[in-house]
């Protein structure tokens, strides 16, 4: 029997594959339909910026919620005193 936690984690990480499939089926990056004429904003650009890029972070948070593994070592809080050089470079 499939565990509910494993199934949720699978779907959380599978979301990026689904978005990639949608981008591929709508014409990839070059032939994607334009959402706003004469701007270059296509369906692929919107899906990449909204869904595909944020999916690993959403999947990690969702995994921690489902498994109940805690919030201490997610490294989502910036430590400005220790990492100021990296933050400045970014």
HUVENTA-V243426 format. One record per run of one state. SS is the DSSP state (a for helix, b for strand, c for the rest). FROM is the first residue (numbers start at 1). TO is the last residue. Records with the same first field share a line. If there is no record, write none. Layout:
SS: FROM-TO, FROM-TO
//
This chain:
c: 1-3, 26-33, 37-40, 53-54, 68-79, 90-90
a: 4-25, 43-52, 55-67, 80-89
b: 34-36, 41-42
//
